Amino acid sequence: MLNVSWKSWLLRLSVTLATVVILLASLAFVTELAHAHGAQRPHLTQQHSVTQKLAQARPLATGPSPMISYGGKVETSPAVYLIFWGSDWTNHTKLDTYGFTNTQAATYIYTFFGDVGGSDWLNTLTQYCQGVGINSTSCAGQPASNRVGNPRNLLKGIWFDPSNPPTSMGDGEVQGEVGNAFAHFNSDSTAMYFVFTPTGVKWSTPPWAGSACAWHAYRDILGAANPIPYAYIGYDGDYYNSNGSPGCYAQYVNDPRLGIGAANPQNGNGEFDAFSINGGHELAEAMTDPIASFLPPNPLDGLPGWADTSLQEVGDKCDANQSYTHPYGNMFFLGQLFAVQGLWSNQTANCVLGTPQNGTVFTGNPSPVSYNNMTPTAFARGTEGAIYQTYWNGSAWQSMFDLGGNFASDPVTTMYGSDLYVFARGNDNALYEMYWDGQTWNGWYSLGGGMVGNPSVVLFNGDLQVFVRGITSNALYQKVYDGATWTNWTYLGGGLTSNPVPVDYNGILNVFVRGTDNALYDNYYDPRVNTWSGWISLGGGLNDNPAPIDYGGILNVFVHGTNGALYDNYYDPKVNHWSGWISLGGGVTWSPAPVDYNGILNVFVRGTNGALYDNFYDPKVNTWSGWQPLGGYLTSIPVPINFNNILNVFVFGSDDALWDQDYNPALNKWSGWYKLGLP
């Protein structure tokens, strides 16, 4: 990211063409400040707040400018050599500030570069290309051969150079080591060269760079027509802000001391966040802008690649002190977790943590279901409107299967008999159904109606019942299927401002909604008298959809209060009245999600920092656990479900892909996040 002093320098530099010409004549290479992750940047100090630590997102700035092509090349077949400069990299006893050895750090680094190729995270870069006109913002119609590549085998080689770097060094020394590595790797001009120095080496960036944790550039080792991209990443854990907090993205996503982020810090997650964040940042920018864009390049080297009109590159634009949404989070690359930053996507006009390689980005909320109590299955809606399915085949989650359609709501799923039903609101606002009969999918079939929001479904007295909110009246409507035919729509009145949420409680069908006054309302059907009760206010102040659950014969309704806390109101048949609203605290965004797991009542929420949290009630000790952080960055409400005694929680992540985290009681721990339905 270009900092203020560098922008000012750039403006002064461009005052006269003569000045530029003189500088170009004096520079044999062009170097770019890719990170101003400055050791003294005050915004880093804010990241030690638990509520801000993980993947915090900011609103979009007004009119975000896209990446544009400056007419030059990109890395269509990227490859990387890693150079670990200094004998300390193989020292198994010398410890860094956090108590890790340099050897452990090197393992984290080369594993990251060895695993990141072919990932959804790097797949975001494939939207950028060469061969388009200057100022182009899209590569539509360009073949894959012109686009940034995302090969599985990105890492081409590793060199542990036993010679020691100076204890204080700058870019000139980095260039010299790049030359040494170039000779070591048999003058390979097809790769990028990434130089790392061990703990204890202090670096100074060139005068134009200000204070930076890392940078990328190029060097004309073979002459001006053969520029060699390179990058330098120092041992960022050595650097601190003035208040003593890490200043180069160490512990930026994960902080084991605070129990934030990765649950298994033994791999260095937390302390080594800086290496994957900074290293990944430089990698992404070297792939999309190998001839650095911020200075007029040597014409013999060709033109720069992609940056915006302010010369912010694909990583700079999403840096933590930018005004765009900038998700930071953990990503799994070949089963190992790494902290990374978001990359700019022209396709979404935002910063993203990845672009699914089947081209599908999901929206809304996922819908998991257990098929015949044996096969975990999950459904999601793509941004183009189609419904997708993935399922567990006993050993792995399967690729997303496109069920088609053009929908405007989340899918809603249930088993009815031996058939699996999926419901969704079409773009014509009618209700549609599709079902799996054990052999094939049937539908989509229109059930008519005019609705808004998501439908809700419940099994009651042997019938399949669907409830919706009417599009014009905001009233509740009901449609019932008895296994042979559907009824017409039944009007149940009310003024709804949420999705209806039904629950079968002891043979009484209750439907809960938020009213126009933001209070909770209940309308229940008692088959003994064959009538609806009418709407009954239970008070409170709801922000969104209520979440009822029958737990041990007690009917609980959880809501996200208007003050951001979680509230519970429960009905106990022994005393025949509601408890009134009880605050369970927390900083909640969106609707809560309760589940009864082996007699333990868990309530999952998305926290104000975007992470998943769990608060559970154990009747054996008659108390709530308090909020337990489970990490991640959610762009949907969490949806929990019990699959074969394994508690799964499904979410959409900051890359808008489908993710799952599960708790296995045999292991007594959570699995960590993993992505489902990969192509």
C-alpha positions as CSV (number, residue, x, y, z in Angstrom):
1,M,0.0,0.0,0.0
2,L,1.3,3.5,-0.8
3,N,1.6,5.6,2.2
4,V,1.2,9.4,2.4
5,S,4.8,10.2,2.2
6,W,5.2,8.0,-0.8
7,K,2.2,9.5,-2.6
8,S,3.6,13.0,-1.9
9,W,7.0,11.9,-3.3
10,L,5.3,10.5,-6.4
11,L,3.5,13.7,-7.0
12,R,6.7,15.7,-6.6
13,L,8.4,13.2,-8.9
14,S,5.8,13.7,-11.7
15,V,6.1,17.5,-11.7
16,T,8.3,17.5,-14.7
17,L,9.0,14.9,-17.4
18,A,12.7,15.8,-17.2
19,T,12.8,14.7,-13.6
20,V,11.2,11.4,-14.5
21,V,13.7,10.9,-17.4
22,I,16.6,11.6,-15.1
23,L,15.4,9.2,-12.5
24,L,14.8,6.5,-15.1
25,A,18.2,6.9,-16.4
26,S,19.7,6.5,-12.9
27,L,17.6,3.5,-11.9
28,A,18.5,0.1,-13.3
29,F,15.4,-1.4,-11.8
30,V,12.0,-0.3,-10.6
31,T,11.0,-1.1,-7.1
32,E,7.5,-1.0,-5.5
33,L,6.3,-0.6,-2.0
34,A,3.7,-3.3,-1.8
35,H,3.1,-3.2,2.0
36,A,3.0,-0.1,4.2
37,H,2.2,-2.5,7.0
38,G,4.2,0.0,9.0
39,A,5.7,-1.0,12.4
40,Q,4.2,2.2,13.9
41,R,0.8,2.2,12.3
42,P,-1.8,3.0,14.9
43,H,-4.5,0.9,13.3
44,L,-2.6,-2.3,14.3
45,T,-2.9,-1.4,17.9
46,Q,-6.7,-1.6,17.7
47,Q,-6.6,-5.2,16.7
48,H,-6.0,-6.4,20.2
49,S,-9.7,-5.9,21.0
50,V,-11.4,-9.2,21.1
51,T,-14.4,-7.8,19.2
52,Q,-12.2,-6.4,16.4
53,K,-9.5,-9.1,16.2
54,L,-10.8,-11.4,13.5
55,A,-11.5,-10.4,9.9
56,Q,-13.2,-7.1,10.7
57,A,-15.0,-5.6,7.7
58,R,-15.6,-2.0,6.9
59,P,-18.3,-0.5,4.6
60,L,-17.4,0.2,1.1
61,A,-16.0,3.7,0.3
62,T,-18.1,5.8,-2.0
63,G,-17.5,4.7,-5.6
64,P,-14.7,2.2,-5.3
65,S,-12.4,2.3,-8.3
66,P,-11.6,-0.9,-10.0
67,M,-8.2,-2.4,-11.0
68,I,-7.3,-1.3,-14.6
69,S,-4.8,-2.7,-17.0
70,Y,-1.8,-0.6,-17.7
71,G,-1.2,-2.7,-20.8
72,G,1.6,-4.9,-19.5
73,K,2.1,-8.6,-18.8
74,V,0.9,-10.8,-15.9
75,E,2.2,-14.1,-14.6
76,T,0.3,-16.5,-16.7
77,S,2.4,-19.5,-15.5
78,P,3.6,-18.3,-12.1
79,A,6.4,-20.1,-10.3
80,V,8.2,-19.1,-7.1
81,Y,11.7,-19.8,-5.7
82,L,12.1,-19.3,-2.0
83,I,15.5,-18.1,-0.7
84,F,16.1,-18.4,3.1
85,W,19.1,-16.2,3.5
86,G,21.2,-17.0,6.6
87,S,22.4,-20.0,8.6
88,D,19.9,-19.3,11.3
89,W,17.1,-20.7,9.1
90,T,18.5,-24.2,9.9
91,N,19.2,-23.4,13.5
92,H,16.9,-25.6,15.6
93,T,17.7,-24.0,18.9
94,K,17.7,-20.2,18.3
95,L,14.4,-18.8,19.3
96,D,12.5,-15.8,18.1
97,T,10.5,-13.3,20.2
98,Y,7.6,-15.8,20.5
99,G,9.7,-18.8,21.4
100,F,9.7,-20.4,17.9
101,T,12.8,-21.4,16.0
102,N,13.7,-20.0,12.6
103,T,13.4,-23.5,11.3
104,Q,9.7,-23.7,12.4
105,A,9.1,-20.4,10.7
106,A,10.8,-21.6,7.5
107,T,8.5,-24.7,7.6
108,Y,5.4,-22.5,7.9
109,I,6.6,-20.3,5.0
110,Y,7.5,-23.0,2.5
111,T,4.4,-25.0,3.4
112,F,2.3,-21.9,2.7
113,F,3.9,-21.4,-0.7
114,G,3.7,-25.1,-1.5
115,D,0.0,-25.3,-0.7
116,V,-1.4,-22.0,-1.8
117,G,-1.2,-22.8,-5.6
118,G,-4.5,-23.9,-7.0
119,S,-6.5,-22.4,-4.1
120,D,-9.7,-20.4,-4.3
121,W,-7.8,-17.6,-2.6
122,L,-5.4,-17.2,-5.6
123,N,-8.2,-18.0,-8.0
124,T,-9.4,-14.5,-7.5
125,L,-6.4,-13.3,-9.6
126,T,-7.4,-15.3,-12.7
127,Q,-9.9,-12.5,-13.6
128,Y,-6.8,-10.4,-14.5
129,C,-4.9,-10.8,-17.8
130,Q,-2.6,-9.5,-20.4
131,G,-3.5,-8.7,-24.0
132,V,-6.2,-6.1,-23.2
133,G,-6.1,-2.4,-23.9
134,I,-4.8,0.1,-21.4
135,N,-7.5,1.2,-18.9
136,S,-9.5,-2.1,-19.4
137,T,-11.3,-3.3,-16.3
138,S,-12.4,-6.7,-17.6
139,C,-10.8,-9.7,-19.3
140,A,-14.1,-10.9,-20.8
141,G,-13.3,-13.0,-23.9
142,Q,-9.7,-13.5,-23.0
143,P,-8.4,-17.1,-23.1
144,A,-7.0,-18.8,-20.1
145,S,-3.5,-18.5,-21.7
146,N,-3.7,-14.7,-21.2
147,R,-4.9,-14.8,-17.7
148,V,-3.0,-14.9,-14.4
149,G,-2.3,-18.6,-13.7
150,N,-3.2,-20.6,-10.6
151,P,-1.1,-23.7,-10.9
152,R,-1.2,-26.4,-8.2
153,N,2.6,-26.6,-8.2
154,L,3.4,-23.0,-7.7
155,L,6.5,-23.6,-5.6
156,K,9.4,-24.4,-7.9
157,G,12.3,-24.7,-5.5
158,I,13.9,-23.7,-2.1
159,W,17.4,-22.6,-1.3
160,F,18.8,-22.3,2.2
161,D,21.7,-20.0,1.5
162,P,24.1,-20.5,4.4
163,S,25.8,-17.1,3.9
164,N,24.6,-14.6,6.4
165,P,23.0,-11.3,5.5
166,P,24.1,-8.1,7.1
167,T,22.3,-7.4,10.4
168,S,21.1,-4.1,8.9
169,M,20.2,-4.2,5.3
170,G,18.1,-2.6,2.5
171,D,16.9,-3.3,-1.0
172,G,20.3,-3.1,-2.5
173,E,21.4,-6.2,-0.5
174,V,18.1,-7.9,-1.4
175,Q,18.9,-7.4,-5.1
176,G,22.4,-8.8,-4.6
177,E,20.9,-12.0,-3.0
178,V,18.4,-12.2,-5.9
179,G,21.4,-12.3,-8.2
180,N,23.0,-15.1,-6.1
181,A,19.7,-17.1,-6.2
182,F,19.4,-16.6,-9.9
183,A,22.8,-18.2,-10.4
184,H,22.0,-20.9,-7.9
185,F,18.8,-21.8,-9.9
186,N,20.6,-22.0,-13.2
187,S,19.6,-18.5,-14.4
188,D,15.9,-19.4,-14.5
189,S,14.1,-16.4,-15.8
190,T,10.6,-18.0,-15.7
191,A,10.1,-17.6,-11.9
192,M,9.7,-15.1,-9.2
193,Y,12.3,-14.9,-6.4
194,F,11.2,-14.4,-2.8
195,V,13.9,-13.6,-0.2
196,F,13.4,-14.1,3.5
197,T,15.9,-13.1,6.3
198,P,15.9,-14.7,9.8
199,T,15.1,-13.1,13.2
200,G,17.5,-10.4,14.3
201,V,18.1,-8.9,10.8
202,K,16.8,-5.3,10.6
203,W,15.8,-3.9,7.2
204,S,15.4,-0.4,5.9
205,T,13.3,0.3,2.8
206,P,14.4,2.7,0.2
207,P,13.7,6.4,0.9
208,W,10.6,6.4,-1.3
209,A,9.1,3.4,0.5
210,G,8.6,4.8,4.0
211,S,8.2,2.1,6.7
212,A,7.2,-1.3,5.2
213,C,7.1,-4.9,6.3
214,A,7.6,-6.3,2.8
215,W,7.9,-5.2,-0.9
216,H,8.1,-6.6,-4.4
217,A,10.0,-5.3,-7.4
218,Y,11.9,-6.5,-10.4
219,R,15.5,-6.6,-11.5
220,D,17.1,-6.6,-14.9
221,I,19.6,-9.3,-14.3
222,L,19.8,-10.4,-17.9
223,G,19.3,-6.9,-19.3
224,A,16.4,-4.6,-19.7
225,A,14.4,-7.0,-21.8
226,N,14.4,-9.7,-19.2
227,P,13.0,-8.3,-15.9
228,I,13.1,-10.8,-13.0
229,P,10.3,-10.2,-10.4
230,Y,11.4,-10.6,-6.7
231,A,10.1,-9.8,-3.3
232,Y,11.5,-9.4,0.2
233,I,9.8,-10.4,3.4
234,G,11.6,-9.7,6.7
235,Y,11.1,-11.6,9.9
236,D,8.1,-9.6,10.7
237,G,7.6,-10.9,14.2
238,D,10.6,-8.8,15.2
239,Y,8.7,-5.6,14.7
240,Y,6.3,-3.9,17.2
241,N,4.2,-0.8,17.4
242,S,5.1,1.8,19.9
243,N,2.7,0.3,22.4
244,G,4.4,-3.1,22.3
245,S,1.8,-4.8,20.0
246,P,2.9,-6.7,16.9
247,G,3.4,-4.2,14.0
248,C,3.8,-6.4,10.9
249,Y,0.7,-8.6,11.1
250,A,1.9,-11.1,13.6
251,Q,-1.1,-12.3,15.6
252,Y,-3.3,-10.2,13.3
253,V,-5.9,-13.0,12.7
254,N,-4.9,-15.6,15.4
255,D,-3.9,-14.9,18.9
256,P,-3.5,-18.1,21.0
257,R,-3.0,-16.1,24.2
258,L,-6.5,-14.6,23.9
259,G,-8.0,-17.8,22.5
260,I,-8.8,-16.1,19.2
261,G,-8.6,-17.8,15.8
262,A,-6.7,-21.0,15.3
263,A,-7.4,-23.6,18.0
264,N,-4.0,-25.3,17.3
265,P,-1.2,-22.7,17.5
266,Q,1.5,-25.3,17.5
267,N,2.0,-24.7,13.8
268,G,2.8,-21.1,14.5
269,N,-0.7,-19.7,13.7
270,G,-0.7,-16.3,15.3
271,E,3.0,-15.6,15.5
272,F,3.5,-16.6,11.9
273,D,0.4,-14.9,10.6
274,A,2.7,-12.2,9.3
275,F,4.5,-14.5,6.9
276,S,1.4,-15.7,5.1
277,I,-0.3,-12.3,5.1
278,N,2.7,-10.4,3.9
279,G,4.1,-13.2,1.7
280,G,0.7,-13.7,0.2
281,H,0.2,-10.0,-0.4
282,E,3.5,-9.8,-2.3
283,L,2.8,-13.0,-4.2
284,A,-0.6,-11.7,-5.4
285,E,0.8,-8.4,-6.5
286,A,3.9,-9.9,-8.2
287,M,1.5,-12.1,-10.2
288,T,-0.8,-9.3,-11.4
289,D,1.7,-6.5,-11.6
290,P,5.2,-8.0,-12.1
291,I,6.4,-4.7,-13.7
292,A,5.5,-2.5,-10.8
293,S,3.0,0.1,-11.8
294,F,3.7,3.1,-9.6
295,L,6.6,4.4,-11.7
296,P,7.0,4.7,-15.5
297,P,9.0,1.6,-16.3
298,N,11.9,1.1,-18.6
299,P,10.3,0.8,-22.0
300,L,12.5,-2.2,-22.8
301,D,10.9,-4.1,-19.9
302,G,7.4,-3.6,-21.0
303,L,4.4,-2.0,-19.4
304,P,3.0,-2.5,-15.8
305,G,0.1,-4.9,-15.2
306,W,-2.9,-4.1,-13.0
307,A,-3.5,-1.4,-10.4
308,D,-6.2,1.2,-9.8
309,T,-6.0,4.8,-10.8
310,S,-4.3,5.6,-7.5
311,L,-1.7,3.0,-8.2
312,Q,-3.0,0.7,-5.5
313,E,-2.4,-2.9,-6.4
314,V,-4.6,-5.9,-5.8
315,G,-3.3,-6.4,-2.3
316,D,-2.8,-2.7,-1.4
317,K,-6.4,-1.9,-2.0
318,C,-7.5,-4.4,0.7
319,D,-4.9,-3.5,3.2
320,A,-6.1,-2.9,6.8
321,N,-6.0,0.9,6.7
322,Q,-8.0,1.2,3.5
323,S,-11.7,2.2,3.5
324,Y,-13.0,-0.8,1.6
325,T,-14.3,-4.1,3.0
326,H,-11.1,-5.9,3.8
327,P,-11.7,-9.4,5.2
328,Y,-8.8,-11.1,6.9
329,G,-9.1,-14.6,8.0
330,N,-7.9,-18.2,8.0
331,M,-8.0,-20.3,4.9
332,F,-7.3,-24.0,4.5
333,F,-4.8,-24.8,1.8
334,L,-4.4,-28.6,1.4
335,G,-5.7,-29.1,5.0
336,Q,-3.4,-26.6,6.8
337,L,-4.6,-23.3,8.1
338,F,-3.0,-20.0,7.1
339,A,-3.9,-16.4,7.8
340,V,-4.4,-14.3,4.7
341,Q,-5.8,-10.9,3.7
342,G,-8.5,-10.2,1.1
343,L,-7.6,-9.5,-2.5
344,W,-9.4,-7.0,-4.7
345,S,-11.9,-8.4,-7.1
346,N,-13.3,-6.3,-10.0
347,Q,-16.0,-8.9,-10.4
348,T,-17.5,-8.1,-6.9
349,A,-16.1,-4.5,-6.6
350,N,-14.8,-5.6,-3.2
351,C,-12.1,-7.4,-1.3
352,V,-12.6,-11.2,-1.1
353,L,-10.8,-14.1,0.5
354,G,-11.4,-16.3,-2.5
355,T,-13.3,-17.0,-5.7
356,P,-14.8,-20.5,-5.9
357,Q,-13.3,-22.2,-8.9
358,N,-16.6,-23.5,-10.2
359,G,-17.6,-19.9,-10.7
360,T,-20.3,-20.2,-8.0
361,V,-20.6,-17.7,-5.2
362,F,-23.3,-18.3,-2.6
363,T,-25.6,-15.8,-0.9
364,G,-28.1,-15.8,1.9
365,N,-27.9,-18.8,4.3
366,P,-27.1,-22.5,3.9
367,S,-29.6,-25.2,4.5
368,P,-28.3,-28.6,5.8
369,V,-30.4,-31.7,6.3
370,S,-29.9,-35.3,7.2
371,Y,-31.1,-37.5,4.3
372,N,-32.8,-40.6,5.8
373,N,-30.8,-39.9,9.0
374,M,-27.7,-41.2,7.3
375,T,-26.4,-38.8,4.6
376,P,-25.4,-35.3,5.6
377,T,-26.6,-33.0,2.8
378,A,-26.3,-29.2,2.4
379,F,-28.0,-26.8,0.0
380,A,-27.1,-23.2,-1.0
381,R,-28.2,-20.5,-3.5
382,G,-25.8,-19.1,-5.9
383,T,-25.7,-15.4,-6.6
384,E,-27.1,-16.2,-10.1
385,G,-30.2,-17.7,-8.5
386,A,-29.6,-21.4,-8.9
387,I,-29.8,-23.9,-6.0
388,Y,-26.7,-26.1,-5.4
389,Q,-26.3,-29.3,-3.4
390,T,-23.4,-31.1,-1.8
391,Y,-23.4,-34.3,0.3
392,W,-21.1,-36.5,2.4
393,N,-20.5,-39.8,0.7
394,G,-18.9,-41.4,3.8
395,S,-15.4,-40.2,3.2
396,A,-15.6,-36.8,1.5
397,W,-18.0,-34.0,0.6
398,Q,-18.9,-34.1,-3.0
399,S,-18.7,-31.3,-5.6
400,M,-21.5,-28.9,-5.8
401,F,-24.3,-30.1,-8.0
402,D,-26.4,-27.5,-9.8
403,L,-30.1,-28.1,-9.3
404,G,-31.0,-25.1,-11.5
405,G,-33.8,-22.6,-11.0
406,N,-33.9,-18.9,-10.6
407,F,-34.6,-18.0,-7.0
408,A,-34.7,-15.0,-4.7
409,S,-34.7,-16.8,-1.3
410,D,-32.6,-19.3,0.7
411,P,-33.5,-22.9,0.0
412,V,-35.5,-24.6,2.8
413,T,-35.2,-28.3,3.2
414,T,-36.8,-31.2,5.1
415,M,-37.4,-34.9,4.9
416,Y,-41.0,-36.0,4.4
417,G,-41.4,-39.8,4.5
418,S,-38.4,-41.1,2.5
419,D,-38.3,-38.1,0.2
420,L,-36.1,-35.0,0.5
421,Y,-37.9,-31.7,-0.2
422,V,-36.4,-28.4,-1.2
423,F,-38.5,-25.2,-1.2
424,A,-37.5,-21.7,-2.4
425,R,-39.1,-18.4,-3.5
426,G,-38.8,-17.8,-7.2
427,N,-38.0,-14.5,-8.8
428,D,-41.7,-14.2,-9.6
429,N,-42.3,-14.4,-5.8
430,A,-44.2,-17.7,-6.0
431,L,-43.2,-20.8,-4.0
432,Y,-41.4,-23.6,-5.7
433,E,-40.6,-27.2,-4.6
434,M,-38.3,-29.9,-5.8
435,Y,-37.9,-33.4,-4.2
436,W,-35.6,-36.3,-4.3
437,D,-37.4,-39.7,-4.4
438,G,-34.3,-41.8,-3.8
439,Q,-33.6,-42.2,-7.5
440,T,-33.9,-38.8,-9.1
441,W,-34.8,-35.1,-8.6
442,N,-38.4,-34.1,-9.5
443,G,-39.3,-30.5,-10.2
444,W,-39.1,-27.5,-9.9
445,Y,-42.9,-27.2,-9.4
446,S,-44.7,-23.9,-8.7
447,L,-47.0,-23.9,-5.7
448,G,-48.2,-20.3,-6.5
449,G,-48.7,-17.6,-4.1
450,G,-47.0,-14.2,-3.7
451,M,-44.5,-14.1,-0.9
452,V,-41.6,-12.1,0.5
453,G,-38.5,-13.4,2.4
454,N,-37.9,-17.1,3.0
455,P,-40.5,-19.8,3.3
456,S,-40.6,-22.0,6.4
457,V,-41.5,-25.7,6.6
458,V,-42.5,-28.0,9.5
459,L,-43.8,-31.6,9.8
460,F,-47.0,-31.6,11.9
461,N,-49.5,-34.4,12.4
462,G,-48.2,-36.3,9.4
463,D,-48.5,-33.4,7.1
464,L,-45.9,-31.2,5.4
465,Q,-46.7,-27.6,6.2
466,V,-45.2,-24.5,4.6
467,F,-45.6,-20.9,5.9
468,V,-44.9,-17.7,4.1
469,R,-45.2,-14.0,4.5
470,G,-47.5,-12.4,1.9
471,I,-45.9,-9.9,-0.4
472,T,-48.7,-7.3,-0.3
473,S,-50.3,-7.7,3.1
474,N,-47.3,-9.0,5.1
475,A,-49.8,-11.5,6.6
476,L,-49.1,-15.1,7.3
477,Y,-50.2,-17.8,4.8
478,Q,-50.2,-21.5,5.1
479,K,-50.1,-24.4,2.6
480,V,-50.4,-28.1,3.6
481,Y,-49.4,-31.3,1.8
482,D,-50.9,-34.6,3.1
483,G,-48.8,-36.9,0.9
484,A,-51.2,-36.7,-2.0
485,T,-52.3,-33.2,-2.7
486,W,-51.6,-29.6,-1.6
487,T,-54.2,-27.4,-0.1
488,N,-54.9,-23.8,-1.3
489,W,-53.2,-21.0,0.5
490,T,-54.8,-20.2,3.9
491,Y,-54.8,-16.7,5.3
492,L,-53.8,-16.4,9.0
493,G,-53.6,-12.6,9.3
494,G,-51.0,-10.6,11.2
495,G,-48.5,-8.0,10.2
496,L,-45.1,-9.7,9.8
497,T,-41.7,-8.0,9.6
498,S,-39.8,-11.3,9.7
499,N,-39.9,-14.7,8.2
500,P,-42.4,-17.0,10.0
501,V,-40.8,-19.7,12.1
502,P,-43.0,-22.7,13.0
503,V,-42.3,-25.4,15.6
504,D,-44.2,-28.4,16.8
505,Y,-44.4,-28.2,20.6
506,N,-46.1,-31.1,22.3
507,G,-48.6,-31.5,19.5
508,I,-49.4,-27.8,19.3
509,L,-48.2,-26.0,16.1
510,N,-46.8,-22.6,17.0
511,V,-45.7,-20.0,14.5
512,F,-43.5,-17.2,15.7
513,V,-42.9,-13.9,13.9
514,R,-41.7,-10.4,14.6
515,G,-44.5,-7.8,14.4
516,T,-44.6,-4.3,13.1
517,D,-43.7,-3.0,16.6
518,N,-40.6,-5.4,16.6
519,A,-42.2,-7.5,19.4
520,L,-42.4,-11.3,19.3
521,Y,-45.8,-12.7,18.3
522,D,-47.1,-16.3,18.5
523,N,-50.1,-17.9,16.6
524,Y,-50.7,-21.5,17.6
525,Y,-52.9,-24.3,16.3
526,D,-54.4,-26.8,18.7
527,P,-55.7,-29.9,16.8
528,R,-58.0,-30.8,19.8
529,V,-60.1,-27.7,19.1
530,N,-59.1,-27.4,15.4
531,T,-58.6,-23.7,15.5
532,W,-55.8,-21.1,15.6
533,S,-55.4,-18.9,18.7
534,G,-54.9,-15.6,16.9
535,W,-51.8,-13.4,17.4
536,I,-50.5,-13.1,21.0
537,S,-47.8,-10.6,21.8
538,L,-44.9,-11.8,23.9
539,G,-43.2,-8.4,24.0
540,G,-39.5,-7.8,23.5
541,G,-37.6,-6.0,20.8
542,L,-36.3,-8.1,17.9
543,N,-33.8,-7.2,15.3
544,D,-34.7,-10.1,12.9
545,N,-36.1,-13.6,12.8
546,P,-37.0,-15.4,16.1
547,A,-35.5,-18.9,16.7
548,P,-37.8,-21.3,18.6
549,I,-36.8,-24.7,19.9
550,D,-38.5,-27.5,21.9
551,Y,-35.8,-28.3,24.5
552,G,-36.6,-31.0,27.0
553,G,-40.3,-30.2,27.0
554,I,-39.6,-26.4,27.5
555,L,-40.4,-24.1,24.5
556,N,-37.6,-21.6,24.2
557,V,-37.6,-18.7,21.8
558,F,-34.2,-17.0,21.2
559,V,-33.9,-13.6,19.6
560,H,-31.4,-11.0,18.6
561,G,-32.4,-8.0,20.7
562,T,-32.4,-4.4,19.4
563,N,-29.4,-3.7,21.7
564,G,-27.4,-6.5,20.1
565,A,-27.6,-9.0,22.9
566,L,-29.1,-12.5,22.8
567,Y,-32.4,-13.0,24.7
568,D,-34.4,-16.0,25.6
569,N,-38.1,-16.3,26.5
570,Y,-39.3,-19.8,27.5
571,Y,-42.6,-21.5,28.2
572,D,-42.7,-24.1,31.0
573,P,-45.9,-26.2,30.9
574,K,-45.5,-27.0,34.6
575,V,-46.2,-23.4,35.5
576,N,-48.2,-22.7,32.3
577,H,-46.7,-19.3,31.6
578,W,-43.8,-17.6,29.8
579,S,-40.6,-16.6,31.7
580,G,-40.3,-13.2,30.2
581,W,-37.1,-12.0,28.4
582,I,-33.8,-13.1,29.9
583,S,-30.6,-11.5,28.5
584,L,-27.7,-13.9,27.7
585,G,-25.4,-11.0,26.7
586,G,-23.0,-11.1,23.9
587,G,-22.6,-8.9,20.8
588,V,-24.8,-10.6,18.2
589,T,-25.4,-9.9,14.6
590,W,-28.3,-11.5,12.8
591,S,-30.6,-14.3,14.0
592,P,-29.4,-16.9,16.6
593,A,-29.4,-20.6,15.8
594,P,-30.3,-23.0,18.7
595,V,-29.8,-26.8,18.6
596,D,-30.3,-29.6,21.1
597,Y,-27.2,-31.7,21.0
598,N,-27.2,-34.8,23.2
599,G,-29.2,-32.9,25.9
600,I,-27.1,-29.8,25.8
601,L,-28.8,-26.7,24.4
602,N,-26.3,-24.8,22.2
603,V,-27.0,-21.4,20.7
604,F,-24.8,-20.3,17.9
605,V,-24.4,-16.7,16.7
606,R,-22.4,-14.5,14.5
607,G,-20.4,-12.0,16.6
608,T,-19.8,-8.4,15.9
609,N,-16.4,-9.3,14.6
610,G,-17.9,-11.8,12.1
611,A,-16.7,-14.9,14.0
612,L,-18.8,-17.8,15.2
613,Y,-19.7,-18.0,18.9
614,D,-21.4,-20.7,21.0
615,N,-23.2,-20.3,24.3
616,F,-24.5,-23.6,25.7
617,Y,-26.7,-24.7,28.6
618,D,-25.9,-27.9,30.5
619,P,-28.9,-29.0,32.6
620,K,-26.5,-31.1,34.8
621,V,-24.9,-27.9,36.1
622,N,-27.9,-25.7,35.4
623,T,-25.9,-22.9,34.0
624,W,-24.9,-21.3,30.7
625,S,-21.3,-21.6,29.5
626,G,-20.8,-18.0,28.4
627,W,-19.7,-17.2,24.9
628,Q,-17.1,-19.5,23.3
629,P,-15.3,-18.2,20.2
630,L,-15.0,-20.6,17.3
631,G,-13.3,-18.3,14.9
632,G,-13.9,-17.8,11.2
633,Y,-15.5,-14.9,9.4
634,L,-19.2,-15.5,8.6
635,T,-21.3,-13.8,5.9
636,S,-24.4,-15.8,6.9
637,I,-26.2,-16.9,10.0
638,P,-24.8,-20.2,11.4
639,V,-26.9,-23.3,10.8
640,P,-26.3,-26.2,13.2
641,I,-27.4,-29.8,12.8
642,N,-26.7,-33.1,14.5
643,F,-25.3,-35.7,12.0
644,N,-24.8,-39.1,13.5
645,N,-23.9,-37.6,16.9
646,I,-21.5,-35.1,15.3
647,L,-22.5,-31.5,15.8
648,N,-22.0,-29.6,12.5
649,V,-22.3,-25.9,12.0
650,F,-22.6,-24.6,8.4
651,V,-21.9,-21.1,7.3
652,F,-20.9,-19.0,4.3
653,G,-17.4,-17.6,4.7
654,S,-16.0,-14.2,3.6
655,D,-15.3,-15.8,0.3
656,D,-19.0,-16.6,0.0
657,A,-18.3,-20.3,-0.2
658,L,-19.9,-23.0,2.0
659,W,-17.9,-23.9,5.2
660,D,-18.5,-26.4,8.0
661,Q,-17.1,-26.9,11.5
662,D,-17.9,-29.9,13.5
663,Y,-17.6,-31.1,17.1
664,N,-16.8,-34.8,17.7
665,P,-17.6,-35.9,21.3
666,A,-15.2,-38.8,20.9
667,L,-12.3,-36.3,20.4
668,N,-13.9,-33.6,22.6
669,K,-12.9,-30.8,20.2
670,W,-13.9,-28.8,17.3
671,S,-12.5,-29.6,13.9
672,G,-11.7,-26.1,12.7
673,W,-13.2,-24.8,9.4
674,Y,-13.2,-26.6,6.2
675,K,-14.7,-25.8,2.8
676,L,-17.4,-28.0,1.3
677,G,-18.4,-28.8,-2.3
678,L,-15.1,-28.1,-3.9
679,P,-15.0,-28.8,-7.7
